[in-house]
Amino acid sequence: MAEEKKDDEIIYEKKWYIIHTYSGYEKKVATDLEKRIESLNLTDRVFRILVPEEEVLEEKRGKMVKVSRKLFPSYVLIEMLSVKEENEMGLGYRVDSDAWYVIRNTNGVTGFVGVGSDPIPLSDDEAKELLTKVGIDISGDTVEKEARYNIDFKVGEKVVIKKDSFLDQEGEISAIDEVNGKVTVMLEVFGRRTPVELEYTEIAKLDY
């Protein structure tokens, strides 16, 4: 749950917001914001700034190496102090105006995700799900995550098999296991459609 405190009946909570940036500016925006928030003494209103990334395994020169992959290109997560209040849409949250101005006017930022100029926070469940994906507990603790394989295929895609026993046979992907680097492909085996599990490196996209 979001941290909550009361001050003369005003209820403050830490909530996560999403800002949209120019493509490729995510890390620069995060770094610039951290510096501006500290220099302008806004650390009591803006707490954590994250570029959602995860570690994946990619094959490079015949070896599997860990690389960082952006989960949501052009987006940055920001944890901010918010005032819980009633509005015309029901229960809502309002961010500090000074913090909003600094963030909104940082080079590379195109705006908050929300309605018009009003930022809308993630729910606690949404925030927990996103933070878990990047290996961080909602309380701030780092969670050990196993790197996944960066598999550039999708379920339903037509592929051709490169493995000797099914060489050049075409099939359709029915499942993808990014943790173990496996794909399940539906193939014709003895006249029947049969699920066959393969390494993702043993298939290739069909080049029509």
Secondary structure, 3 states (H helix, E strand, C coil): CCCEEEECCEEEEEEEEEEEECCCCHHHHHHHHHHHHHHCCCCCCEEEEECCEEEEEEEECCEEEEEEEECCCCEEEEEEEEEEEEECCEEEEEECHHHHHHHHCCCCEEEECEECCEECCCCHHHHHHHHHHCCECCCCCECCCCCEECCCCCCCCEEEECCHHHCCCEEEEEEEECCCCEEEEEEEECCEEEEEEEEHHHEEECCC
